[in-house]
């Protein structure tokens, strides 16, 4: 009886299996699918993260990319589940490409300062290897130096081209060329290339240098990482304070030496090597007309004045003040010597046409011409030499300059006598 009951139960079980096998199979499959969907729904953020990263990078929503990545690292960064590891690997691959993309944008110049800070913060939040902020500062300093040197090369080439064109002109055309002298102050209708050069050079520095300085200060003071964020940038090595100071000094000294090479080649540092001397430029050996020197002095002084508000290290700003002083002194010498030459040549302008008046009696035009030359010279000297700006030294506090100016003023009177 027991065996019969067992067979009956087995047959009943087989019959039930045959009847409900498909139904139960579909139920198990539905349960598995439901469980999988629940898992996907529960971890939807993580599984959709690779696609979300691609989409947000494409739309430029970098902040969302970084916040999603930080959230994923916090929740699933130490998972042992294989499927999670696979997704995590895809996320890391995209983030690594994103790091390279942001780093490449950071190295592109010119870039506004605030944009640079934002890109650096992105890389810090993404835990970029190395020190992206310092790399950016070094890259920007090299770029700025390259701009200054390329400016010099371009203007020297333009100057050489202009000289060749003048040499190819016939003597008749030369007489009516743009290089023809207009007046007795040495002014020319054609602007000398050195004048264009110093204007462009000072503009490059005033446009780009402040951002380099402010970025360096933000880095050294730890202000590139926003307060209250989880990101922590690399610890600033104290040595980099001195390195940055030297980088700033290199820029100001390069500007000073480039200007000296164009206007005061004999005032360049004596310890320059031959390669360094060529780096700063070999200009044709001709003097810039005195009428253009006040404009050059104004450019240098304006450039220095614009940098004073940055509170640069004393040795950096001192090199620029020395340049301004030497340019002012040179301008004074050229203007006074030009006045001496012009006054010395007044005798060729004498027509001996005597004009009479009650005050002076009979006089020729010579005293009036002398007065005009002196007044014009004094006007230039007062503006660019005698007026002292913030941080500048009084030019006549320098004893050699004072003695030289006195001698030349005496020569002016002797030239007219």
C-alpha positions in Angstrom: 0.0 0.0 0.0 2.9 2.3 0.8 4.5 1.6 -2.5 1.2 2.3 -4.3 0.8 5.6 -2.5 4.4 6.5 -3.4 3.9 5.8 -7.0 0.6 7.8 -7.0 2.4 10.8 -5.5 5.2 10.5 -8.0 2.8 10.3 -10.8 0.9 13.2 -9.4 4.1 15.2 -9.1 5.1 14.4 -12.7 1.7 15.3 -13.9 1.8 18.6 -12.0 5.3 19.3 -13.5 4.0 18.6 -16.9 1.0 20.8 -16.3 2.7 23.8 -14.6 6.3 23.5 -15.9 6.0 26.3 -18.4 4.0 28.5 -16.0 6.5 28.0 -13.2 9.4 28.6 -15.6 7.8 31.8 -16.8 7.3 32.8 -13.2 10.9 32.2 -12.3 12.0 34.1 -15.3 9.7 37.0 -14.4 11.0 37.0 -10.9 14.5 37.1 -12.1 13.7 39.9 -14.5 11.9 41.7 -11.8 14.8 41.3 -9.4 17.2 42.5 -12.1 15.0 45.5 -12.8 14.9 46.3 -9.2 18.7 46.2 -9.0 19.0 48.4 -12.1 16.5 50.8 -10.6 18.2 50.8 -7.3 21.6 51.4 -8.8 20.4 53.4 -11.8 22.7 56.3 -11.1 25.8 54.1 -11.2 24.9 52.0 -14.2 24.0 55.1 -16.3 27.0 57.1 -15.1 29.3 56.3 -18.2 26.6 57.6 -20.5 25.8 60.6 -18.2 29.5 61.5 -18.2 29.7 61.5 -22.0 26.5 63.6 -22.3 27.6 66.2 -19.7 31.0 66.6 -21.2 29.5 67.1 -24.6 27.1 69.8 -23.2 30.0 71.4 -21.2 28.4 70.7 -17.8 31.8 69.9 -16.1 30.6 70.6 -12.6 28.0 67.9 -12.9 30.5 65.4 -14.2 32.8 66.0 -11.2 30.0 65.9 -8.6 28.6 62.6 -10.1 32.1 61.1 -10.2 32.7 62.1 -6.6 29.4 60.6 -5.5 30.1 57.4 -7.4 33.6 57.1 -5.8 32.0 57.5 -2.3 29.3 54.9 -2.9 31.0 52.3 -5.0 34.7 53.0 -4.9 35.5 49.9 -2.9 33.0 47.4 -4.3 33.9 43.8 -4.8 30.9 43.0 -7.1 32.1 42.1 -10.5 29.4 43.9 -12.4 30.1 47.1 -10.4 33.8 46.7 -11.1 33.1 46.6 -14.8 31.1 49.8 -14.7 33.6 51.4 -12.5 36.4 50.7 -15.0 34.3 52.3 -17.7 33.8 55.4 -15.5 37.5 55.6 -14.8 38.4 55.4 -18.4 36.1 58.3 -19.2 37.3 60.4 -16.3 40.9 59.8 -17.3 40.1 61.1 -20.8 38.2 64.0 -19.2 41.3 64.8 -17.1 43.5 64.9 -20.3 40.9 67.1 -22.0 40.7 69.7 -19.1 44.5 69.7 -18.8 44.9 70.4 -22.5 42.4 73.3 -22.2 44.4 74.6 -19.2 47.6 74.6 -21.3 46.0 76.6 -24.1 46.8 80.3 -24.0 45.7 83.0 -23.8 42.9 82.0 -21.3 41.1 84.4 -18.9 42.3 84.1 -15.3 39.0 83.0 -13.9 38.7 80.3 -16.5 42.2 79.1 -15.6 41.3 78.9 -11.9 38.1 77.0 -12.7 40.0 74.4 -14.8 42.6 74.0 -12.1 39.9 73.4 -9.5 38.4 70.8 -11.9 41.7 68.9 -12.1 42.2 69.1 -8.3 38.7 67.7 -7.8 39.5 64.9 -10.3 42.6 64.1 -8.3 44.9 64.8 -11.3 48.4 63.4 -10.8 51.1 66.0 -10.3 50.5 69.7 -9.7 48.3 71.2 -12.5 48.4 74.7 -11.0 52.2 74.9 -11.0 52.3 73.4 -14.5 49.9 76.1 -15.6 52.0 78.9 -14.0 55.2 77.6 -15.6 53.6 77.2 -19.0 52.2 80.7 -18.8 55.5 82.2 -17.9 57.2 80.5 -20.8 54.5 81.6 -23.1 54.8 85.2 -22.0 58.6 85.2 -22.5 58.1 83.7 -25.9 55.6 86.4 -26.8 58.2 89.1 -25.8 60.9 87.5 -27.8 58.7 86.9 -30.9 57.7 90.5 -30.7 61.3 91.5 -30.9 62.0 89.1 -33.8 59.0 90.4 -35.8 60.0 94.1 -35.4 63.6 93.5 -36.2 62.6 91.7 -39.4 60.2 94.6 -40.3 63.0 97.1 -39.7 65.4 95.1 -42.0 62.7 94.9 -44.7 62.1 98.7 -44.5 65.8 99.4 -44.7 66.1 97.2 -47.8 63.2 98.9 -49.5 64.8 102.3 -48.9 68.1 101.1 -50.3 66.4 99.9 -53.5 64.8 103.3 -54.0 66.4 105.8 -56.4 68.1 108.9 -55.0 65.3 111.0 -56.3 62.7 108.9 -54.5 64.8 108.9 -51.3 64.6 112.6 -51.1 60.8 112.4 -51.0 60.6 109.2 -49.0 58.8 108.8 -45.7 62.2 109.1 -44.0 62.5 112.7 -44.9 63.1 115.1 -41.9 60.3 117.4 -41.2 61.7 119.9 -38.7 64.6 120.9 -36.6 63.7 118.6 -33.7 64.6 115.5 -35.7 61.0 114.3 -36.1 60.3 112.0 -39.0 57.0 111.3 -40.8 57.8 107.6 -40.7 57.5 106.1 -37.2 60.8 104.2 -36.4 60.3 100.5 -35.9 61.8 100.7 -32.4 58.9 102.9 -31.4 56.3 100.3 -32.7 58.4 97.7 -30.9 58.4 99.3 -27.5 54.6 100.1 -27.8 53.8 96.4 -28.6 56.2 95.1 -26.0 54.7 97.1 -23.2 51.2 96.3 -24.3 52.0 92.5 -24.2 53.4 92.8 -20.7 50.5 95.0 -19.3 47.9 92.7 -20.9 49.4 89.3 -19.8 51.6 89.8 -16.8 49.0 90.7 -14.2 47.2 87.4 -14.8 50.4 85.4 -14.3 51.1 87.3 -11.1 47.6 86.9 -9.7 47.5 83.2 -10.6 50.8 82.6 -8.8 49.6 84.5 -5.7 46.4 82.5 -5.6 48.4 79.2 -5.9 50.9 80.1 -3.2 48.2 81.3 -0.8 46.1 78.2 -1.3 43.2 80.1 -2.7 42.8 77.9 -5.8 40.7 75.4 -3.8 37.4 76.7 -2.8 36.7 76.6 1.0 34.1 74.0 2.0 34.9 71.5 -0.8 36.2 68.0 -0.3 39.0 68.6 -2.9 42.5 69.1 -1.5 45.2 70.4 -3.8 48.9 69.4 -3.6 50.7 70.9 -0.7 52.7 73.9 -1.8 56.4 73.4 -1.5 58.1 76.4 0.2 60.8 76.2 -2.5 58.2 77.3 -5.1 57.8 80.7 -3.4 61.4 81.4 -4.4 60.9 79.8 -7.8 57.9 81.9 -8.6 59.8 85.0 -7.5 62.6 84.2 -9.9 60.1 83.5 -12.7 58.6 87.0 -12.2 62.1 88.5 -12.1 63.0 86.7 -15.3 60.0 88.4 -17.1 60.8 91.9 -15.9 64.5 91.5 -16.7 63.7 90.1 -20.1 61.5 93.2 -20.9 64.3 95.5 -19.6 67.0 93.8 -21.7 64.8 93.8 -24.8 64.2 97.5 -24.5 67.9 98.2 -23.7 68.9 96.2 -26.7 66.7 98.4 -28.9 67.5 101.8 -27.4 70.5 101.5 -25.0 72.6 98.6 -26.2 75.7 99.8 -24.3 73.7 99.6 -21.1 73.0 95.9 -21.3 74.5 93.8 -18.4 78.1 93.1 -19.0 77.9 89.4 -18.0 75.6 88.5 -20.9 76.9 85.6 -23.1 76.9 86.0 -26.8 73.8 83.8 -27.2 72.0 85.9 -24.6 73.0 89.1 -26.4 71.6 87.7 -29.7 68.5 86.6 -27.8 67.6 90.1 -26.9 68.1 91.3 -30.4 70.8 93.1 -32.5 69.2 96.2 -34.0 70.7 98.2 -36.8 73.2 100.8 -35.5 71.2 104.0 -35.9 69.8 106.2 -33.3 66.0 106.7 -32.7 65.2 110.4 -33.6 64.9 112.5 -30.5 61.3 113.5 -31.4 60.1 109.9 -30.8 62.0 109.3 -27.5 59.5 111.0 -25.3 56.8 108.6 -26.6 59.1 105.7 -25.8 59.7 107.0 -22.3 55.9 107.4 -21.8 55.3 103.8 -22.8 57.9 102.4 -20.4 56.7 104.6 -17.5 53.0 103.8 -18.2 53.9 100.1 -18.2 55.8 100.3 -14.9 53.0 102.4 -13.3 50.4 99.8 -14.3 52.4 97.1 -12.5 52.9 99.0 -9.3 49.4 98.1 -8.0 50.4 94.4 -8.2 52.9 94.8 -5.3 55.6 92.9 -7.0 58.8 91.9 -5.3 61.2 94.8 -4.8 63.9 93.4 -7.1 61.5 92.8 -9.9 60.0 96.3 -9.9 63.4 97.8 -9.3 64.7 96.5 -12.6 61.8 98.3 -14.3 62.4 101.5 -12.4 66.1 101.4 -13.4 65.0 101.0 -17.1 62.7 104.0 -16.8 65.5 106.1 -15.3 67.9 105.1 -18.0 65.4 105.8 -20.7 64.6 109.3 -19.2 68.3 110.0 -18.9 68.9 108.9 -22.5 66.0 111.0 -23.7 67.4 114.1 -22.0 70.8 113.6 -23.5 69.4 113.1 -27.0 67.1 116.0 -26.8 69.7 118.4 -25.5 72.3 117.2 -28.0 69.7 117.6 -30.8 69.0 121.1 -29.6 72.7 121.9 -29.6 73.0 120.7 -33.2 69.9 122.6 -34.3 71.1 125.8 -32.6 74.6 125.4 -34.1 73.1 125.2 -37.5 71.0 128.3 -37.1 73.6 130.5 -38.8 72.7 128.8 -42.1 69.1 130.1 -41.6 70.1 133.7 -41.1 68.7 136.0 -43.8 69.7 139.2 -42.0 66.3 140.5 -42.5 66.0 143.0 -39.6 62.7 143.6 -37.9 62.4 146.7 -35.8 60.2 147.3 -32.8 60.1 149.7 -29.8 61.0 147.0 -27.3 64.0 145.3 -28.9 65.0 147.7 -31.6 66.3 146.0 -34.7 66.6 142.2 -34.5 66.8 139.3 -37.0 64.8 136.1 -36.9 67.8 134.2 -35.3 66.9 134.9 -31.6 63.3 133.9 -32.2 64.4 130.6 -33.8 66.7 130.0 -30.9 63.9 130.6 -28.4 61.6 128.2 -30.3 64.2 125.4 -30.1 64.8 125.9 -26.4 61.1 126.1 -25.6 60.3 122.9 -27.5 63.2 121.1 -25.8 62.2 122.3 -22.4 58.6 121.2 -23.0 59.7 117.7 -23.8 62.1 117.6 -20.9 59.6 118.8 -18.4 57.1 116.1 -19.3 59.3 113.0 -19.6 62.3 113.9 -17.5 61.5 116.3 -14.8 58.1 115.0 -13.7 58.5 112.1 -11.3 56.0 109.3 -11.0 55.4 107.0 -8.0 58.4 104.9 -7.1 60.7 106.8 -9.5 64.0 108.5 -8.4 64.5 112.1 -9.0 66.7 112.2 -12.1 68.9 115.0 -10.9 69.6 113.2 -7.6 72.0 111.2 -9.7 75.2 113.3 -9.6 76.6 112.1 -13.0 73.3 113.0 -14.7 73.2 116.4 -13.1 76.8 117.2 -14.2 76.1 116.1 -17.7 72.9 118.1 -18.0 74.7 121.2 -16.7 77.4 120.8 -19.3 75.0 120.3 -22.2 72.9 123.4 -21.1 76.2 125.4 -21.2 76.9 124.0 -24.6 73.5 125.2 -25.8 74.4 128.8 -24.9 77.8 128.5 -26.4 76.3 127.1 -29.6 74.2 130.3 -30.0 77.0 132.7 -29.0 
